[in-house]
Amino acid sequence: MKAFHPDTHCGTASSEDVAQKLAALSHPARLQILRRLGGGRSCCCKEVVEHLDLAQSTVSQHLKILVEAGLVRYAPERQRSRYQINEAALAEVSASVAALVESCCAVDGADC
């Protein structure tokens, strides 16, 4: 069986990049924010705050973490800022986790 190397396995992202994204996903509030931004919606922070039981400053901090991890795109728009899910980055995390699970659960002799 071929050894799993998360930095090159099946063309997935580097371990550091995936770990940063998973860390950003590890907070329940950030998962709620992503759900709110789902469906291709572009929202300002205030619109997200209206649907969560969190202070505006807290939502802003969580959005900043999601933007820094590359999971959310930020676009300044006059006096507001718009946020939107980076679908490609989320798909890349999903593929990396799937490759990891596959390699950990692979039957001897099975490769990617």
C-alpha positions in Angstrom: 0.0 0.0 0.0 1.3 3.5 -0.9 2.0 5.8 2.1 -0.4 8.7 2.5 1.2 12.1 2.3 -1.4 14.8 2.9 0.7 17.5 1.0 0.6 15.6 -2.3 -2.1 13.0 -2.1 -4.5 13.0 -5.0 -3.8 16.6 -5.8 -5.3 18.0 -2.6 -4.2 21.1 -0.8 -1.3 21.3 1.6 -1.7 20.1 5.1 -1.2 23.6 6.5 -3.8 25.1 4.2 -6.4 22.4 5.0 -5.6 22.7 8.8 -6.2 26.5 8.6 -9.5 26.0 6.9 -10.6 23.2 9.3 -9.6 25.4 12.3 -11.8 28.2 10.9 -14.7 25.7 10.5 -14.2 24.5 14.1 -16.5 27.1 15.7 -20.3 26.7 15.8 -20.8 30.4 15.1 -18.7 30.3 12.0 -20.7 27.3 10.7 -23.9 29.2 11.3 -22.4 32.1 9.4 -21.5 29.9 6.5 -25.0 28.5 6.4 -26.4 32.0 6.3 -24.1 32.9 3.4 -25.0 29.7 1.6 -26.8 29.5 -1.7 -24.6 32.0 -3.4 -25.9 34.8 -1.2 -23.8 37.9 -0.7 -24.5 39.6 2.7 -23.2 42.4 4.8 -22.3 41.8 8.4 -25.5 43.5 9.6 -27.6 41.0 7.6 -25.7 38.1 9.2 -26.1 39.6 12.7 -29.9 39.8 12.2 -30.1 36.1 11.9 -27.7 35.1 14.7 -27.9 35.7 18.4 -24.4 37.3 18.5 -23.1 40.8 18.8 -22.0 42.6 15.6 -18.4 42.7 16.8 -18.5 38.9 17.4 -19.8 38.3 13.9 -17.2 40.6 12.4 -14.4 38.7 14.2 -15.8 35.4 12.9 -16.1 36.7 9.4 -12.5 38.0 9.6 -11.3 34.5 10.5 -13.3 32.9 7.7 -11.9 35.5 5.2 -8.3 34.9 6.4 -8.8 31.2 5.9 -10.0 31.8 2.4 -13.4 30.3 3.0 -15.3 33.6 2.6 -14.7 36.4 0.1 -14.8 40.0 1.2 -15.7 42.9 -1.0 -15.9 46.5 0.2 -19.0 48.2 -1.1 -19.3 51.9 -0.2 -20.0 52.1 3.5 -20.6 48.3 3.9 -18.6 45.2 3.2 -20.1 42.2 1.4 -19.3 38.6 2.3 -19.8 35.5 0.2 -18.8 31.9 0.5 -15.7 30.9 -1.6 -17.3 27.7 -2.9 -14.0 26.5 -4.5 -12.2 26.7 -1.2 -14.9 24.8 0.6 -14.9 22.1 -2.1 -11.2 21.8 -1.8 -11.5 21.2 2.0 -14.2 18.6 1.3 -12.0 16.8 -1.2 -9.0 16.9 1.1 -11.0 15.4 4.0 -12.5 12.8 1.7 -9.0 11.8 0.4 -7.8 11.6 4.0 -10.7 9.4 5.0 -10.2 7.2 1.9 -6.5 6.7 2.6 -7.2 5.9 6.3 -9.9 3.4 5.4 -8.4 2.0 2.3 -8.1 -1.7 1.9 -4.5 -3.0 1.5 -3.4 -2.5 -2.1 -6.1 0.1 -2.9 -4.8 3.5 -4.0 -6.3 6.8 -5.1 
